[in-house]
Amino acid sequence: MTSNKRKTEEREPAMRGKVTSPAYLKKILREKKLRPRRSLGQHFLIDGNILEKIIEAAEPAQSDLIIDIGAGPGTLSFPLAEKAAGVIAVELDAGLAALLREQAMQRGLGNLAVVEGDVRRLDLYKISRELWGEKLSGGKECPAVKIVANLPYYLVTPLLFQLLQGPLPLRRLVIMVQLEVATRLMAAPGGKDYGILSVLCQYYTEPRLLFKVSRHVFYPSPAVDSAVVLLDLLPKPAVEIPDEEMFWQVVRAAFQKRRKTILNALAGVGGRSKRDWEKFLLQKGISSRRRGETFSLQEFANLSEMFYN
């Protein structure tokens, strides 16, 4: 490359830079004296083909409000903002949040709002309503939301509980997670991967594993491979239950004590003794020696309904 050509490219406006380009990504991070922080799970996608597949799965439309959690340098946020009505980029790192704001302005993305903070402590429902409610729903109601994010691995389980059990009117989640976590989301009863995360996602959504992602398409590379999962929200939960609080008490107890029989795991749940639960199980013809990980979604519903009645 000639010296003149190199200088021309260095003067290229930020709006033309692709964040999936390793050279460009390192350049803008270096200019702001930023480095990826492994303690925050910062592994930035540097593969344009994977990015395109994620965007395609999200199906962003001009009426959509999309939330990107752990937005980093804007790899997802910027192309999503070009296709959606509004994007909320949530970023904990103050330096990256400042970089996002600057880049959004340079790229002319006035529909991208950067929210700095820990997503576990943010009221996304309130934020979405205040930023986009009037524009997208004709009032102060919170518009329907899509989540599209490369989630830091340590966030996945608590965040999915927060999102799926919270008031945010979700329609779809397209999330990149650790491959092991993706396997757990899809797991069927009876296997070692089946657990409370499986029940959570299959109760509220129709989960699909879209594709696997090599650890080598990130900067810096994580220690494990990833996968992109699509979760379409069901119009109503997959099984009918009379008391959701009791249902989750039963599910949590079953998986908190995986090595115990269902009888021993449920002892004390709902203020009922081991003898009480033994009677309930006997009445329904359920072996008290079964373990929680063998119970299907419907069987957990039956257990909670049995206690409720």
PyMOL commands that set and color helices and strands:
alter all, ss='L'
color gray80, all
select helices_A, chain A and resi 3-10+14-16+22-31+38-40+48-58+77-81+94-106+119-121+124-137+153-164+179-186+196-204+215-217+244-256+262-266+269-271+274-283+292-294+297-308
alter helices_A, ss='H'
color red, helices_A
select strands_A, chain A and resi 44-45+65-69+86-91+112-116+145-150+170-178+205-213+218-219+226-233
alter strands_A, ss='S'
color yellow, strands_A
deselect
rebuild
show_as cartoon
